[in-house]
Amino acid sequence: MINEKTEYRSGPKLVQFFSELGFNDSYGQGFPSRWVFTDERLARINGTPTLDQCIKNTFAPVNFVGRVLELDLLIKEFNQYLAFDKWKVIRKEADVTFHKLEKIEIGPDVTKEIENEFLSREFTNVDIKALALESSITDVLQYRIKEIERCFSSDSPLAVILLAGSALEGIFLGLAIQHPKQFNSAKSSPKDNNSKVRPFHEWTLSSFIDVTKELGLIQHDTHKFSHSLRDFRNYIHPFEQMSSGFSPREHTAKICLQVLKAVIHEIGDNLAKIRA
């Protein structure tokens, strides 16, 4: 949650985060991996009131302006683990507090709850042209999206899954070609052994998804389900489908189509962030 999910925190940002909790570290040569650094600091404050403040700072609503839904989903996810210590994090407006539970409350399947919330979102304006991609790729993507919708209506879930995955990758690649500086400068951009950013044609769909999220173009739930679509797309290989026992169904296809709509809608809304 601290290193990645609430926001991507680089080494210097982690030093700043923990300095607000009383640590006096500096960033420089010999700095450990971000994971080791965070684990060591958390181990030192575990069981102390400082840990409470750490959690409050991690989920501070002031850092989620325009992303309150994303914050609530992150808190729900975090509460799955906190429940076993009989505690619960609660957000009320701009305040984050703790609630002591009488017993361990696992509650409903949080993953299912998040999935239902994602599927319930309605997109009235899904226009691939709003992404301002090259006209030639826009025409191809428009055709594919219409084909995906026809496949969904005709109960062909595997076709929906595979076409949605390819369309998603086409959108991200087209966007990266239009905005190379922003994509190459992202912390999560894939790099070779010499720490040089790989050319776009070598990027995986996973990398495109993570960089797009880092740039603030898609929301947390869309980021999460985009990775699910990426996993489903692997079943383009018959032997992969056979070995896993995967059986495509309408619900899976519905998630994939919703991911595609959400990506187009959210990027269209947030494109100004990387145009500035």
N, C-alpha and C positions, 0 to 999 in steps of 0.2 A: 504493500500500500504506500509506503513512504518513498521507495525508490522509483516505482514505475506507475502504479495505477492512478493515484490521485494526481500525479504529474510526474514527468520525467525529471529526476533530480540528478544533475551531474555532480562530480566530486565537490566543486566549490559550493554548489547549492546545498549539498548535504552538510558541509561544514557550517554554513549559515543556519540551516535548520536546527542543528544540535547546539549551536552557540546560543540560540534563544532558550535552550533548556539548561544552560549553565556550563556547557563544555567550552574549552578554550583550545580548540584545534586549529591547525592551519593547513592549507592545501599546497602541496609542492612535491618535489621528487621523493619517491619512496612511499607515496600515499597508497594504501592498500586498495583492493577492489572495493567498489561501492558496497557490495553485499557484506563483505567482512567488516568494513567500517561501521555500517548500520547495525549489524548483529552485535558487535562489541559494545556499541553505545547503548543499545536496548538492554543488553545483559546487565549493564551497570545501573540502570535506572529501574529495572524490573522489581516490583514489590514496593516501590516508593511513590509518593505523591507526584513526582516528576513524570512518571509514566502516564498518569491521568492527563497532565498538560500536553504531553507528547501526542496522545490520541486526539485531544481537542484541536491541537495545531494541525494535525494531519487532515482532519475533516472540517477545518474552519470554513464556514459558509462564505466568508469574504473572498475566498480564493476560487469560488465556484459561481461567480456572477454569470448569469446566462446558462449555467449548467447545473441547476438545482436538482433536476431529475437524475442526472448522472451522480451527484453527491448522494442522494437517497439510495440509489442502487448500490453504491459502494458501501454505505453504512449497513445495508441489509446483508451484503456479502460478509462483511466483517463480523456482524452479530452472530453468524453461524458458529464462529469459533469462540466468541466471548460467552456464548450461552452455557458452555460447559463449566465455566467458572461462576455461573449464576449472575451474570451481569449483562446489561444491554445498553448500547449507545442510542440516545434519542436526540433528534434534531427538532427544535421548536423555534420556528422562524430563524433568527440569526444566532441562536444559542445551541451549543452542543453539551448535553449533560449525560449522566449515568443513572441507570435505574437498577436497583438490586432485585433479583428475581427470587421468588420463594422456592422455586424448583427449576430444574433444567428445562427450558422451553425451546425445543427444536423448531416448533411451528411448522407451517406448510413448507413444501419444497421450494426454497428460495429461487432455485434455478428455473423451476416451472413458473413461478410468479413473475420473474423477470421476462421470461419468454412470452407469457401472456400479455404483459404490458407492452412489449415490443410489437407483438402482432396486432394489438389493438390500435396502434397509431395509424392515423389516416393521412394520406398524402394527396392533397387536391391539386398540387402543381408539380408534376414530375416531368420536367422537360430537359432532355439531354442537351438541347441547344444552349441552355443556361450555363453550361460548363465551358462554353467558348473554346471547344477543341477544334482541331483542323476539320474543315467541312467534309473531307473524304471519310475520316474515321467516324464522324458524327452520323453520316448517312448509313454506314455499316452498322453502327450501334443501334440506331433507330430501327433498322430492319430486324436485328436480333431480338430487341425487346418485344416487338410485335410478335415474333415467332415464339418467344418464351410464353407470352400471354396465351397464344393459341394452343401451345402444348399443355399449359396448365388447365385450360378449359376442356381439353380433350382427354384429361386424365392420363398424362404421360409424364410422371414425376421425374424419372431419370433424365429425360431430355431437358426438363426445366432446370434441374440441378447442374447439368454439364454446361448448358448454354449460359446460365446465370453466372457461373464461375468464369467462363471465358469473357463474357461481357464486362464483368467486374474488373478483370485484369486489363482489358482494353481501355476502360475508363481511367484507371490509375496510370497506365503507361502514357496515354494521351495527355493526361494532366501533367505528368512529370516532364514530358517533352516540351510542353508549353511553359513550364516553370522550373527549369533545370537547377537554377541557383538555390531555390528554396528546398527542393528535394535533396540535392547533394549536400546541403549544409545541415540537414537534420541529424541529430545525435544517433538516431536509430537506423540511419542509412547503412546498408551492408558494405563492408570493407574487406579488402584482400589482406594478405599477410603483412603488407607494408603500410597498412592503415590508410590506403587509398580507396576512395569510394569506387565501387564497381560500376561499369557502364550499365545503363538502364536495361539493356537486353539480357543482362545476367541477374537481374533482381528477381527474387521469388515473389509470388503473390503475397506471402506473409510479410515480406519487407515493405511492399507497397502499402499494405494495410496499416502497419505500425507507423510508418512515416506520415501517412495521411492523418492518422489520429494525433501524432505529435504536432503537426502543423495546425491543429484545431479545426480541421475540415469536417470531421465526423465525430459523433458523440460516443460515449462509453459503450452503450448497449449495441450500437451499430458496429463498433469496433469488435466487440465480443462475437456477435453473430456473423460478421464477415469472416472471422477465422473458422467458424463452424462451416460456412459455405466452402471455404478453402479445403477443409478436411473432406467434405462430401465430394468435391470435385475430383479427388484422387481416384474415385471409383470409375473414372473413365477407362481404367485398365480392368478388363474382365477378371483377371486372376486376383487383383486386389479386392474386388468385390466378393469373389468366391471365398477367399481365405478369411475375410472378416465376417462373412455371413450377412452383409448389409442388404437390406431389402427396402428400396425406395418407396415412399408412400406420399400421399397427398399433403400430410402435415409438414413433412420435410421440404417438399417443393414450395409450400406456402411460405416457410421461413426464408428460403432462398430468394423467392420473388420479392419478399418484403425487404430483405437486405439490399437488393438492387435498387428498389424505390427509395429507401432511406438514404443510401449513398448519394444518389443523384440529387435528391431534395436537399440534403445537408450541405453537400459541396456547393451547390448553387447558392445557398444562403450564406456560406462562409468564405466564398472565393475572394472576397475583398481583403481578407486577412493576409493573403500572400501576394496580392497585387500591389499593396502599399509599398 
